[in-house]
């Protein structure tokens, strides 16, 4: 069962990267533009390459790398000794969810903009939590 759930993450993570995390706008009266992980990275790339690389690591590289390595462990192609570093890698991926949540709270608290969470935020968060649970259960015999 863990194998199937982990392999499902290989499909669900890319969907969550393209899905809208939030809808943001200057005022609630005007149209809101959707922000996804990929569109946010594209915007960051033009203004701050270092921050874009950090976000890409947290949101893209860390979760998919962890998922692939756990799949290799499940199918006996990698050592179970990788589980400890993979757990740390998964925690890095969780940092991205917290950054998004902080951004939403800040924008709502300042009152200058209008932000609505979208389904992609929940999907991305669920994928990260599922990955953490799968890696935790993989440790057990």
C-alpha positions as CSV (number, residue, x, y, z in Angstrom):
1,X,0.0,0.0,0.0
2,X,2.8,2.4,0.8
3,X,4.4,1.7,-2.6
4,X,1.2,2.8,-4.4
5,X,0.7,5.9,-2.2
6,X,4.3,6.9,-2.8
7,X,4.1,6.4,-6.5
8,X,0.8,8.4,-6.6
9,X,2.9,11.3,-5.2
10,X,5.0,11.3,-8.4
11,X,1.8,12.3,-10.2
12,X,0.2,14.5,-7.5
13,X,3.3,16.7,-6.8
14,X,3.5,18.1,-10.4
15,X,-0.2,18.7,-10.4
16,X,0.1,20.6,-7.1
17,X,2.9,22.7,-8.5
18,X,0.7,23.9,-11.4
19,X,-2.5,24.2,-9.3
20,X,-3.6,27.6,-7.9
21,X,-2.3,28.1,-4.4
22,X,-4.1,31.3,-3.9
23,X,-5.8,34.1,-5.7
24,X,-4.4,37.5,-5.0
25,X,-5.2,41.1,-5.9
26,X,-4.8,44.6,-4.8
27,X,-8.3,45.2,-3.7
28,X,-11.3,42.8,-3.5
29,X,-13.1,44.9,-6.1
30,X,-10.7,44.0,-8.9
31,X,-10.0,40.6,-10.4
32,X,-7.8,38.3,-8.6
33,X,-4.9,36.6,-10.3
34,X,-4.1,33.0,-9.5
35,X,-0.7,32.1,-8.1
36,X,0.8,28.6,-8.3
37,X,4.2,27.3,-7.3
38,X,5.3,27.5,-11.0
39,X,4.0,30.9,-11.7
40,X,5.5,32.2,-8.4
41,X,8.9,30.7,-9.4
42,X,8.7,32.4,-12.8
43,X,8.0,35.7,-11.2
44,X,10.7,35.3,-8.7
45,X,13.2,34.3,-11.4
46,X,12.9,37.7,-12.9
47,X,13.3,39.6,-9.7
48,X,15.4,37.5,-7.3
49,X,17.2,34.4,-8.7
50,X,18.7,33.3,-5.4
51,X,15.2,33.3,-3.8
52,X,13.8,31.5,-6.8
53,X,16.4,28.8,-6.5
54,X,15.7,28.4,-2.8
55,X,11.9,28.1,-3.4
56,X,12.6,25.7,-6.3
57,X,14.7,23.5,-3.9
58,X,12.0,23.5,-1.2
59,X,8.9,23.2,-3.4
60,X,10.2,21.1,-6.3
61,X,13.5,19.3,-5.8
62,X,13.2,18.2,-2.2
63,X,9.7,16.6,-2.4
64,X,10.2,14.8,-5.7
65,X,13.7,13.7,-4.9
66,X,12.5,12.3,-1.6
67,X,9.6,10.5,-3.3
68,X,11.8,8.9,-5.9
69,X,14.3,7.7,-3.3
70,X,11.6,6.3,-1.1
71,X,10.3,4.4,-4.2
72,X,13.7,3.0,-4.7
73,X,13.8,1.9,-1.1
74,X,10.4,0.3,-1.4
75,X,11.5,-1.7,-4.5
76,X,14.8,-2.7,-3.0
77,X,17.0,-0.6,-5.2
78,X,18.3,1.7,-2.5
79,X,19.5,1.2,1.1
80,X,17.2,1.9,4.0
81,X,20.1,3.9,5.5
82,X,18.8,6.8,3.3
83,X,15.7,7.1,5.4
84,X,17.2,9.5,7.9
85,X,18.5,12.0,5.4
86,X,15.2,11.7,3.5
87,X,13.2,12.6,6.6
88,X,15.3,15.8,6.8
89,X,14.7,16.5,3.1
90,X,11.0,16.1,3.7
91,X,11.1,18.7,6.5
92,X,12.7,21.2,4.1
93,X,9.8,20.6,1.7
94,X,7.4,21.4,4.6
95,X,9.1,24.8,5.0
96,X,7.6,25.9,1.7
97,X,4.0,25.3,3.0
98,X,4.8,27.5,6.0
99,X,6.3,30.3,3.8
100,X,3.1,30.3,1.8
101,X,1.0,30.4,4.9
102,X,3.0,33.3,6.3
103,X,2.6,35.2,3.1
104,X,-1.1,34.8,3.2
105,X,-1.3,35.9,6.8
106,X,0.9,39.0,6.2
107,X,-1.1,40.1,3.2
108,X,-4.4,39.7,5.0
109,X,-3.1,41.4,8.1
110,X,-1.7,44.4,6.3
111,X,-5.0,44.9,4.5
112,X,-3.5,46.2,1.3
113,X,-4.3,43.2,-0.7
114,X,-6.9,40.5,-0.9
115,X,-5.9,36.9,-0.8
116,X,-8.0,33.8,-1.1
117,X,-6.6,30.3,-0.6
118,X,-7.2,27.9,-3.5
119,X,-7.4,24.1,-3.8
120,X,-3.8,23.8,-4.9
121,X,-2.5,24.9,-1.4
122,X,-4.5,22.1,0.2
123,X,-3.3,19.6,-2.4
124,X,0.4,20.6,-2.0
125,X,0.1,20.5,1.8
126,X,-1.6,17.0,1.6
127,X,1.2,15.8,-0.7
128,X,3.9,17.0,1.8
129,X,2.1,15.5,4.8
130,X,1.6,12.2,2.9
131,X,5.2,12.1,2.0
132,X,6.2,12.6,5.7
133,X,3.8,9.9,6.8
134,X,5.0,7.5,4.1
135,X,8.7,8.0,5.1
136,X,7.8,7.5,8.7
137,X,5.9,4.3,8.0
138,X,8.7,3.0,5.7
139,X,11.1,2.9,8.7
140,X,9.0,0.3,10.4
141,X,9.4,-3.4,9.5
